Amino acid sequence: MASDSELSDFLKNAEKKAFKRAYYHVRDEDAALDILQDSMIKLCSSYGDKPIAELPMLFQRILSNTVLDWFRRQKTRNALFTNMSDFVSDDADADFDLLEVTTNPAEKPSSDSAETWISRVQTLEHIETAIMGLPARQREAFLLRYWEEMDLAETAAVMGCSEGSVKTHCSRAIQALSKTLAPQGIRP
């Protein structure tokens, strides 16, 4: 059984990656934060009594299901209502700061030049854009396998598909990312 401090530590450690994963899916910072919060609440309220070793897989599955639920609600809402803000051409990503999520000031060596730092930021932006351009299942498989570092069986369990499907989705994602990023000089 996970103690409150273990559960709290697990959620703190999983928060940034889970937020980015949700953001890559929904492409809306506020919605990603809501999804993350809902997933954390569901984990704590329904599975807080589980052993700490089971929490990572449970949390990933809850996060995936919460993202799917969000898409279902959006589809229903869009079918029934017209949102007046859909007609406004605001830049929805204007408030999103990639650096705030991808870097930690304590991790940045002080010897980096401004040119190196800008180059790194631009590379991260290119990679993020390419990942967001992947189809949903490929993106999910890729993020679970390589971002969350899950093995094949864990990824298949979270996605609710066979290991062969995970391999196919990952292979196609890697091919698409290589094709998209190679012209920009980014190689795996």
mmCIF file of the C-alpha atoms, coordinates in Angstrom:
data_MODEL
# 
_entry.id   MODEL 
# 
loop_
_atom_site.group_PDB 
_atom_site.id 
_atom_site.type_symbol 
_atom_site.label_atom_id 
_atom_site.label_alt_id 
_atom_site.label_comp_id 
_atom_site.label_asym_id 
_atom_site.label_entity_id 
_atom_site.label_seq_id 
_atom_site.pdbx_PDB_ins_code 
_atom_site.Cartn_x 
_atom_site.Cartn_y 
_atom_site.Cartn_z 
_atom_site.occupancy 
_atom_site.B_iso_or_equiv 
_atom_site.pdbx_formal_charge 
_atom_site.auth_seq_id 
_atom_site.auth_comp_id 
_atom_site.auth_asym_id 
_atom_site.auth_atom_id 
_atom_site.pdbx_PDB_model_num 
ATOM 1   C CA . MET A 1 1   ? 0.000   0.000  0.000   1.00 0.00 ? 1   MET A CA 1 
ATOM 2   C CA . ALA A 1 2   ? 1.405   3.404  -0.982  1.00 0.00 ? 2   ALA A CA 1 
ATOM 3   C CA . SER A 1 3   ? 1.762   5.955  1.794   1.00 0.00 ? 3   SER A CA 1 
ATOM 4   C CA . ASP A 1 4   ? 0.573   9.530  1.315   1.00 0.00 ? 4   ASP A CA 1 
ATOM 5   C CA . SER A 1 5   ? 4.151   10.750 0.938   1.00 0.00 ? 5   SER A CA 1 
ATOM 6   C CA . GLU A 1 6   ? 4.960   8.045  -1.638  1.00 0.00 ? 6   GLU A CA 1 
ATOM 7   C CA . LEU A 1 7   ? 1.829   8.913  -3.600  1.00 0.00 ? 7   LEU A CA 1 
ATOM 8   C CA . SER A 1 8   ? 2.671   12.608 -3.408  1.00 0.00 ? 8   SER A CA 1 
ATOM 9   C CA . ASP A 1 9   ? 6.269   11.987 -4.536  1.00 0.00 ? 9   ASP A CA 1 
ATOM 10  C CA . PHE A 1 10  ? 5.079   9.814  -7.418  1.00 0.00 ? 10  PHE A CA 1 
ATOM 11  C CA . LEU A 1 11  ? 2.693   12.526 -8.645  1.00 0.00 ? 11  LEU A CA 1 
ATOM 12  C CA . LYS A 1 12  ? 5.374   15.237 -8.352  1.00 0.00 ? 12  LYS A CA 1 
ATOM 13  C CA . ASN A 1 13  ? 7.789   13.153 -10.415 1.00 0.00 ? 13  ASN A CA 1 
ATOM 14  C CA . ALA A 1 14  ? 5.197   12.238 -13.049 1.00 0.00 ? 14  ALA A CA 1 
ATOM 15  C CA . GLU A 1 15  ? 3.644   15.691 -13.388 1.00 0.00 ? 15  GLU A CA 1 
ATOM 16  C CA . LYS A 1 16  ? 5.800   17.315 -16.103 1.00 0.00 ? 16  LYS A CA 1 
ATOM 17  C CA . LYS A 1 17  ? 5.926   14.320 -18.421 1.00 0.00 ? 17  LYS A CA 1 
ATOM 18  C CA . ALA A 1 18  ? 2.221   13.660 -17.986 1.00 0.00 ? 18  ALA A CA 1 
ATOM 19  C CA . PHE A 1 19  ? 1.406   17.310 -18.732 1.00 0.00 ? 19  PHE A CA 1 
ATOM 20  C CA . LYS A 1 20  ? 3.485   17.261 -21.927 1.00 0.00 ? 20  LYS A CA 1 
ATOM 21  C CA . ARG A 1 21  ? 1.873   13.994 -22.989 1.00 0.00 ? 21  ARG A CA 1 
ATOM 22  C CA . ALA A 1 22  ? -1.607  15.431 -22.459 1.00 0.00 ? 22  ALA A CA 1 
ATOM 23  C CA . TYR A 1 23  ? -0.608  18.683 -24.194 1.00 0.00 ? 23  TYR A CA 1 
ATOM 24  C CA . TYR A 1 24  ? 0.718   16.787 -27.221 1.00 0.00 ? 24  TYR A CA 1 
ATOM 25  C CA . HIS A 1 25  ? -2.656  15.089 -27.528 1.00 0.00 ? 25  HIS A CA 1 
ATOM 26  C CA . VAL A 1 26  ? -5.067  17.969 -26.980 1.00 0.00 ? 26  VAL A CA 1 
ATOM 27  C CA . ARG A 1 27  ? -2.866  20.906 -28.071 1.00 0.00 ? 27  ARG A CA 1 
ATOM 28  C CA . ASP A 1 28  ? -4.456  23.155 -25.459 1.00 0.00 ? 28  ASP A CA 1 
ATOM 29  C CA . GLU A 1 29  ? -2.564  24.054 -22.293 1.00 0.00 ? 29  GLU A CA 1 
ATOM 30  C CA . ASP A 1 30  ? -5.647  24.636 -20.139 1.00 0.00 ? 30  ASP A CA 1 
ATOM 31  C CA . ALA A 1 31  ? -7.268  21.391 -21.254 1.00 0.00 ? 31  ALA A CA 1 
ATOM 32  C CA . ALA A 1 32  ? -4.009  19.499 -20.654 1.00 0.00 ? 32  ALA A CA 1 
ATOM 33  C CA . LEU A 1 33  ? -3.833  20.900 -17.124 1.00 0.00 ? 33  LEU A CA 1 
ATOM 34  C CA . ASP A 1 34  ? -7.461  19.872 -16.504 1.00 0.00 ? 34  ASP A CA 1 
ATOM 35  C CA . ILE A 1 35  ? -6.786  16.391 -17.845 1.00 0.00 ? 35  ILE A CA 1 
ATOM 36  C CA . LEU A 1 36  ? -3.691  16.068 -15.676 1.00 0.00 ? 36  LEU A CA 1 
ATOM 37  C CA . GLN A 1 37  ? -5.560  17.216 -12.583 1.00 0.00 ? 37  GLN A CA 1 
ATOM 38  C CA . ASP A 1 38  ? -8.487  14.864 -13.256 1.00 0.00 ? 38  ASP A CA 1 
ATOM 39  C CA . SER A 1 39  ? -6.097  11.953 -13.791 1.00 0.00 ? 39  SER A CA 1 
ATOM 40  C CA . MET A 1 40  ? -4.249  12.651 -10.556 1.00 0.00 ? 40  MET A CA 1 
ATOM 41  C CA . ILE A 1 41  ? -7.515  12.914 -8.614  1.00 0.00 ? 41  ILE A CA 1 
ATOM 42  C CA . LYS A 1 42  ? -8.779  9.641  -10.107 1.00 0.00 ? 42  LYS A CA 1 
ATOM 43  C CA . LEU A 1 43  ? -5.528  7.898  -9.198  1.00 0.00 ? 43  LEU A CA 1 
ATOM 44  C CA . CYS A 1 44  ? -5.602  9.161  -5.611  1.00 0.00 ? 44  CYS A CA 1 
ATOM 45  C CA . SER A 1 45  ? -9.283  8.544  -4.985  1.00 0.00 ? 45  SER A CA 1 
ATOM 46  C CA . SER A 1 46  ? -9.611  5.154  -6.677  1.00 0.00 ? 46  SER A CA 1 
ATOM 47  C CA . TYR A 1 47  ? -6.164  3.599  -6.481  1.00 0.00 ? 47  TYR A CA 1 
ATOM 48  C CA . GLY A 1 48  ? -4.416  5.280  -3.540  1.00 0.00 ? 48  GLY A CA 1 
ATOM 49  C CA . ASP A 1 49  ? -4.521  1.977  -1.650  1.00 0.00 ? 49  ASP A CA 1 
ATOM 50  C CA . LYS A 1 50  ? -2.514  0.115  -4.332  1.00 0.00 ? 50  LYS A CA 1 
ATOM 51  C CA . PRO A 1 51  ? 1.205   -0.700 -3.941  1.00 0.00 ? 51  PRO A CA 1 
ATOM 52  C CA . ILE A 1 52  ? 3.562   2.017  -5.183  1.00 0.00 ? 52  ILE A CA 1 
ATOM 53  C CA . ALA A 1 53  ? 4.931   -0.321 -7.889  1.00 0.00 ? 53  ALA A CA 1 
ATOM 54  C CA . GLU A 1 54  ? 1.507   -0.479 -9.577  1.00 0.00 ? 54  GLU A CA 1 
ATOM 55  C CA . LEU A 1 55  ? 0.946   3.295  -9.696  1.00 0.00 ? 55  LEU A CA 1 
ATOM 56  C CA . PRO A 1 56  ? 2.947   4.160  -12.865 1.00 0.00 ? 56  PRO A CA 1 
ATOM 57  C CA . MET A 1 57  ? 0.962   1.767  -15.075 1.00 0.00 ? 57  MET A CA 1 
ATOM 58  C CA . LEU A 1 58  ? -2.340  2.737  -13.473 1.00 0.00 ? 58  LEU A CA 1 
ATOM 59  C CA . PHE A 1 59  ? -1.596  6.441  -13.882 1.00 0.00 ? 59  PHE A CA 1 
ATOM 60  C CA . GLN A 1 60  ? -0.648  6.069  -17.554 1.00 0.00 ? 60  GLN A CA 1 
ATOM 61  C CA . ARG A 1 61  ? -3.858  4.171  -18.261 1.00 0.00 ? 61  ARG A CA 1 
ATOM 62  C CA . ILE A 1 62  ? -5.949  6.722  -16.349 1.00 0.00 ? 62  ILE A CA 1 
ATOM 63  C CA . LEU A 1 63  ? -4.248  9.554  -18.263 1.00 0.00 ? 63  LEU A CA 1 
ATOM 64  C CA . SER A 1 64  ? -4.954  7.856  -21.610 1.00 0.00 ? 64  SER A CA 1 
ATOM 65  C CA . ASN A 1 65  ? -8.603  7.299  -20.702 1.00 0.00 ? 65  ASN A CA 1 
ATOM 66  C CA . THR A 1 66  ? -9.004  10.872 -19.465 1.00 0.00 ? 66  THR A CA 1 
ATOM 67  C CA . VAL A 1 67  ? -7.613  12.192 -22.765 1.00 0.00 ? 67  VAL A CA 1 
ATOM 68  C CA . LEU A 1 68  ? -10.062 9.996  -24.677 1.00 0.00 ? 68  LEU A CA 1 
ATOM 69  C CA . ASP A 1 69  ? -12.904 11.222 -22.475 1.00 0.00 ? 69  ASP A CA 1 
ATOM 70  C CA . TRP A 1 70  ? -11.888 14.819 -23.224 1.00 0.00 ? 70  TRP A CA 1 
ATOM 71  C CA . PHE A 1 71  ? -12.010 14.147 -26.968 1.00 0.00 ? 71  PHE A CA 1 
ATOM 72  C CA . ARG A 1 72  ? -15.436 12.535 -26.623 1.00 0.00 ? 72  ARG A CA 1 
ATOM 73  C CA . ARG A 1 73  ? -16.752 15.537 -24.690 1.00 0.00 ? 73  ARG A CA 1 
ATOM 74  C CA . GLN A 1 74  ? -15.281 17.910 -27.275 1.00 0.00 ? 74  GLN A CA 1 
ATOM 75  C CA . LYS A 1 75  ? -16.879 15.990 -30.115 1.00 0.00 ? 75  LYS A CA 1 
ATOM 76  C CA . THR A 1 76  ? -20.271 16.074 -28.401 1.00 0.00 ? 76  THR A CA 1 
ATOM 77  C CA . ARG A 1 77  ? -19.935 19.738 -27.481 1.00 0.00 ? 77  ARG A CA 1 
ATOM 78  C CA . ASN A 1 78  ? -18.883 20.696 -31.002 1.00 0.00 ? 78  ASN A CA 1 
ATOM 79  C CA . ALA A 1 79  ? -21.762 18.738 -32.503 1.00 0.00 ? 79  ALA A CA 1 
ATOM 80  C CA . LEU A 1 80  ? -24.329 20.451 -30.284 1.00 0.00 ? 80  LEU A CA 1 
ATOM 81  C CA . PHE A 1 81  ? -22.997 23.969 -29.784 1.00 0.00 ? 81  PHE A CA 1 
ATOM 82  C CA . THR A 1 82  ? -21.171 26.607 -31.755 1.00 0.00 ? 82  THR A CA 1 
ATOM 83  C CA . ASN A 1 83  ? -18.608 28.390 -29.684 1.00 0.00 ? 83  ASN A CA 1 
ATOM 84  C CA . MET A 1 84  ? -18.321 32.055 -30.591 1.00 0.00 ? 84  MET A CA 1 
ATOM 85  C CA . SER A 1 85  ? -14.617 32.014 -29.767 1.00 0.00 ? 85  SER A CA 1 
ATOM 86  C CA . ASP A 1 86  ? -14.133 29.646 -32.731 1.00 0.00 ? 86  ASP A CA 1 
ATOM 87  C CA . PHE A 1 87  ? -14.606 32.664 -34.978 1.00 0.00 ? 87  PHE A CA 1 
ATOM 88  C CA . VAL A 1 88  ? -11.865 34.680 -33.283 1.00 0.00 ? 88  VAL A CA 1 
ATOM 89  C CA . SER A 1 89  ? -8.403  34.175 -34.741 1.00 0.00 ? 89  SER A CA 1 
ATOM 90  C CA . ASP A 1 90  ? -6.375  34.356 -31.534 1.00 0.00 ? 90  ASP A CA 1 
ATOM 91  C CA . ASP A 1 91  ? -3.103  32.484 -31.252 1.00 0.00 ? 91  ASP A CA 1 
ATOM 92  C CA . ALA A 1 92  ? -4.021  29.805 -28.699 1.00 0.00 ? 92  ALA A CA 1 
ATOM 93  C CA . ASP A 1 93  ? -0.372  28.960 -28.021 1.00 0.00 ? 93  ASP A CA 1 
ATOM 94  C CA . ALA A 1 94  ? 0.704   32.518 -27.200 1.00 0.00 ? 94  ALA A CA 1 
ATOM 95  C CA . ASP A 1 95  ? 0.749   31.864 -23.444 1.00 0.00 ? 95  ASP A CA 1 
ATOM 96  C CA . PHE A 1 96  ? 2.474   28.492 -23.691 1.00 0.00 ? 96  PHE A CA 1 
ATOM 97  C CA . ASP A 1 97  ? 6.161   28.622 -22.853 1.00 0.00 ? 97  ASP A CA 1 
ATOM 98  C CA . LEU A 1 98  ? 8.094   25.577 -24.054 1.00 0.00 ? 98  LEU A CA 1 
ATOM 99  C CA . LEU A 1 99  ? 11.058  26.496 -21.878 1.00 0.00 ? 99  LEU A CA 1 
ATOM 100 C CA . GLU A 1 100 ? 8.957   26.478 -18.729 1.00 0.00 ? 100 GLU A CA 1 
ATOM 101 C CA . VAL A 1 101 ? 8.083   22.824 -19.283 1.00 0.00 ? 101 VAL A CA 1 
ATOM 102 C CA . THR A 1 102 ? 11.230  21.441 -20.900 1.00 0.00 ? 102 THR A CA 1 
ATOM 103 C CA . THR A 1 103 ? 14.010  22.995 -18.873 1.00 0.00 ? 103 THR A CA 1 
ATOM 104 C CA . ASN A 1 104 ? 14.909  23.424 -15.285 1.00 0.00 ? 104 ASN A CA 1 
ATOM 105 C CA . PRO A 1 105 ? 17.148  26.414 -14.494 1.00 0.00 ? 105 PRO A CA 1 
ATOM 106 C CA . ALA A 1 106 ? 19.156  24.285 -12.071 1.00 0.00 ? 106 ALA A CA 1 
ATOM 107 C CA . GLU A 1 107 ? 20.022  21.851 -14.889 1.00 0.00 ? 107 GLU A CA 1 
ATOM 108 C CA . LYS A 1 108 ? 21.315  24.507 -17.334 1.00 0.00 ? 108 LYS A CA 1 
ATOM 109 C CA . PRO A 1 109 ? 25.078  24.758 -17.274 1.00 0.00 ? 109 PRO A CA 1 
ATOM 110 C CA . SER A 1 110 ? 26.234  28.359 -16.998 1.00 0.00 ? 110 SER A CA 1 
ATOM 111 C CA . SER A 1 111 ? 28.945  27.792 -19.634 1.00 0.00 ? 111 SER A CA 1 
ATOM 112 C CA . ASP A 1 112 ? 26.445  27.494 -22.521 1.00 0.00 ? 112 ASP A CA 1 
ATOM 113 C CA . SER A 1 113 ? 26.623  30.325 -24.985 1.00 0.00 ? 113 SER A CA 1 
ATOM 114 C CA . ALA A 1 114 ? 23.487  32.138 -26.058 1.00 0.00 ? 114 ALA A CA 1 
ATOM 115 C CA . GLU A 1 115 ? 23.858  30.658 -29.543 1.00 0.00 ? 115 GLU A CA 1 
ATOM 116 C CA . THR A 1 116 ? 24.002  27.090 -28.178 1.00 0.00 ? 116 THR A CA 1 
ATOM 117 C CA . TRP A 1 117 ? 21.043  27.743 -25.926 1.00 0.00 ? 117 TRP A CA 1 
ATOM 118 C CA . ILE A 1 118 ? 18.913  29.214 -28.766 1.00 0.00 ? 118 ILE A CA 1 
ATOM 119 C CA . SER A 1 119 ? 19.866  26.327 -31.034 1.00 0.00 ? 119 SER A CA 1 
ATOM 120 C CA . ARG A 1 120 ? 18.774  23.828 -28.381 1.00 0.00 ? 120 ARG A CA 1 
ATOM 121 C CA . VAL A 1 121 ? 15.448  25.623 -27.886 1.00 0.00 ? 121 VAL A CA 1 
ATOM 122 C CA . GLN A 1 122 ? 14.791  25.709 -31.642 1.00 0.00 ? 122 GLN A CA 1 
ATOM 123 C CA . THR A 1 123 ? 15.607  22.009 -31.934 1.00 0.00 ? 123 THR A CA 1 
ATOM 124 C CA . LEU A 1 124 ? 13.154  21.217 -29.128 1.00 0.00 ? 124 LEU A CA 1 
ATOM 125 C CA . GLU A 1 125 ? 10.471  23.287 -30.852 1.00 0.00 ? 125 GLU A CA 1 
ATOM 126 C CA . HIS A 1 126 ? 11.027  21.422 -34.147 1.00 0.00 ? 126 HIS A CA 1 
ATOM 127 C CA . ILE A 1 127 ? 10.821  18.064 -32.365 1.00 0.00 ? 127 ILE A CA 1 
ATOM 128 C CA . GLU A 1 128 ? 7.682   19.087 -30.455 1.00 0.00 ? 128 GLU A CA 1 
ATOM 129 C CA . THR A 1 129 ? 5.982   20.268 -33.650 1.00 0.00 ? 129 THR A CA 1 
ATOM 130 C CA . ALA A 1 130 ? 6.863   17.008 -35.394 1.00 0.00 ? 130 ALA A CA 1 
ATOM 131 C CA . ILE A 1 131 ? 5.528   14.924 -32.490 1.00 0.00 ? 131 ILE A CA 1 
ATOM 132 C CA . MET A 1 132 ? 2.289   16.935 -32.430 1.00 0.00 ? 132 MET A CA 1 
ATOM 133 C CA . GLY A 1 133 ? 1.910   16.256 -36.164 1.00 0.00 ? 133 GLY A CA 1 
ATOM 134 C CA . LEU A 1 134 ? 1.813   12.486 -35.670 1.00 0.00 ? 134 LEU A CA 1 
ATOM 135 C CA . PRO A 1 135 ? -1.502  10.635 -35.762 1.00 0.00 ? 135 PRO A CA 1 
ATOM 136 C CA . ALA A 1 136 ? -2.913  10.106 -32.257 1.00 0.00 ? 136 ALA A CA 1 
ATOM 137 C CA . ARG A 1 137 ? -2.124  6.390  -31.847 1.00 0.00 ? 137 ARG A CA 1 
ATOM 138 C CA . GLN A 1 138 ? 1.410   6.776  -33.235 1.00 0.00 ? 138 GLN A CA 1 
ATOM 139 C CA . ARG A 1 139 ? 2.014   9.751  -30.948 1.00 0.00 ? 139 ARG A CA 1 
ATOM 140 C CA . GLU A 1 140 ? 0.699   7.843  -27.939 1.00 0.00 ? 140 GLU A CA 1 
ATOM 141 C CA . ALA A 1 141 ? 2.811   4.758  -28.665 1.00 0.00 ? 141 ALA A CA 1 
ATOM 142 C CA . PHE A 1 142 ? 5.912   6.860  -29.303 1.00 0.00 ? 142 PHE A CA 1 
ATOM 143 C CA . LEU A 1 143 ? 5.511   8.919  -26.122 1.00 0.00 ? 143 LEU A CA 1 
ATOM 144 C CA . LEU A 1 144 ? 4.823   5.902  -23.941 1.00 0.00 ? 144 LEU A CA 1 
ATOM 145 C CA . ARG A 1 145 ? 7.759   3.898  -25.297 1.00 0.00 ? 145 ARG A CA 1 
ATOM 146 C CA . TYR A 1 146 ? 10.401  6.601  -25.606 1.00 0.00 ? 146 TYR A CA 1 
ATOM 147 C CA . TRP A 1 147 ? 9.241   9.458  -23.361 1.00 0.00 ? 147 TRP A CA 1 
ATOM 148 C CA . GLU A 1 148 ? 7.829   7.388  -20.498 1.00 0.00 ? 148 GLU A CA 1 
ATOM 149 C CA . GLU A 1 149 ? 10.379  4.602  -21.186 1.00 0.00 ? 149 GLU A CA 1 
ATOM 150 C CA . MET A 1 150 ? 7.792   1.834  -20.890 1.00 0.00 ? 150 MET A CA 1 
ATOM 151 C CA . ASP A 1 151 ? 8.521   -1.594 -22.257 1.00 0.00 ? 151 ASP A CA 1 
ATOM 152 C CA . LEU A 1 152 ? 6.465   -3.169 -25.026 1.00 0.00 ? 152 LEU A CA 1 
ATOM 153 C CA . ALA A 1 153 ? 4.060   -5.057 -22.748 1.00 0.00 ? 153 ALA A CA 1 
ATOM 154 C CA . GLU A 1 154 ? 3.397   -2.027 -20.539 1.00 0.00 ? 154 GLU A CA 1 
ATOM 155 C CA . THR A 1 155 ? 2.740   0.190  -23.541 1.00 0.00 ? 155 THR A CA 1 
ATOM 156 C CA . ALA A 1 156 ? 0.345   -2.365 -25.019 1.00 0.00 ? 156 ALA A CA 1 
ATOM 157 C CA . ALA A 1 157 ? -1.498  -2.587 -21.689 1.00 0.00 ? 157 ALA A CA 1 
ATOM 158 C CA . VAL A 1 158 ? -1.845  1.194  -21.407 1.00 0.00 ? 158 VAL A CA 1 
ATOM 159 C CA . MET A 1 159 ? -2.991  1.577  -25.012 1.00 0.00 ? 159 MET A CA 1 
ATOM 160 C CA . GLY A 1 160 ? -5.308  -1.425 -24.866 1.00 0.00 ? 160 GLY A CA 1 
ATOM 161 C CA . CYS A 1 161 ? -3.847  -3.073 -27.950 1.00 0.00 ? 161 CYS A CA 1 
ATOM 162 C CA . SER A 1 162 ? -1.455  -5.882 -28.892 1.00 0.00 ? 162 SER A CA 1 
ATOM 163 C CA . GLU A 1 163 ? 2.323   -5.643 -28.685 1.00 0.00 ? 163 GLU A CA 1 
ATOM 164 C CA . GLY A 1 164 ? 2.448   -5.981 -32.477 1.00 0.00 ? 164 GLY A CA 1 
ATOM 165 C CA . SER A 1 165 ? 0.271   -2.886 -32.837 1.00 0.00 ? 165 SER A CA 1 
ATOM 166 C CA . VAL A 1 166 ? 2.591   -0.971 -30.519 1.00 0.00 ? 166 VAL A CA 1 
ATOM 167 C CA . LYS A 1 167 ? 5.586   -2.003 -32.648 1.00 0.00 ? 167 LYS A CA 1 
ATOM 168 C CA . THR A 1 168 ? 3.782   -0.895 -35.806 1.00 0.00 ? 168 THR A CA 1 
ATOM 169 C CA . HIS A 1 169 ? 2.724   2.456  -34.338 1.00 0.00 ? 169 HIS A CA 1 
ATOM 170 C CA . CYS A 1 170 ? 6.239   3.130  -32.987 1.00 0.00 ? 170 CYS A CA 1 
ATOM 171 C CA . SER A 1 171 ? 7.897   2.170  -36.262 1.00 0.00 ? 171 SER A CA 1 
ATOM 172 C CA . ARG A 1 172 ? 5.594   4.431  -38.267 1.00 0.00 ? 172 ARG A CA 1 
ATOM 173 C CA . ALA A 1 173 ? 6.086   7.275  -35.777 1.00 0.00 ? 173 ALA A CA 1 
ATOM 174 C CA . ILE A 1 174 ? 9.873   6.998  -36.016 1.00 0.00 ? 174 ILE A CA 1 
ATOM 175 C CA . GLN A 1 175 ? 9.724   6.933  -39.816 1.00 0.00 ? 175 GLN A CA 1 
ATOM 176 C CA . ALA A 1 176 ? 7.450   9.979  -39.900 1.00 0.00 ? 176 ALA A CA 1 
ATOM 177 C CA . LEU A 1 177 ? 9.612   11.884 -37.403 1.00 0.00 ? 177 LEU A CA 1 
ATOM 178 C CA . SER A 1 178 ? 12.783  11.048 -39.317 1.00 0.00 ? 178 SER A CA 1 
ATOM 179 C CA . LYS A 1 179 ? 11.191  12.182 -42.568 1.00 0.00 ? 179 LYS A CA 1 
ATOM 180 C CA . THR A 1 180 ? 9.974   15.432 -40.984 1.00 0.00 ? 180 THR A CA 1 
ATOM 181 C CA . LEU A 1 181 ? 13.100  16.268 -38.977 1.00 0.00 ? 181 LEU A CA 1 
ATOM 182 C CA . ALA A 1 182 ? 15.835  15.196 -41.434 1.00 0.00 ? 182 ALA A CA 1 
ATOM 183 C CA . PRO A 1 183 ? 15.377  18.221 -43.744 1.00 0.00 ? 183 PRO A CA 1 
ATOM 184 C CA . GLN A 1 184 ? 15.856  20.451 -40.687 1.00 0.00 ? 184 GLN A CA 1 
ATOM 185 C CA . GLY A 1 185 ? 19.180  18.767 -39.909 1.00 0.00 ? 185 GLY A CA 1 
ATOM 186 C CA . ILE A 1 186 ? 17.859  16.826 -36.911 1.00 0.00 ? 186 ILE A CA 1 
ATOM 187 C CA . ARG A 1 187 ? 18.871  13.200 -36.994 1.00 0.00 ? 187 ARG A CA 1 
ATOM 188 C CA . PRO A 1 188 ? 18.015  10.469 -34.442 1.00 0.00 ? 188 PRO A CA 1 
# 
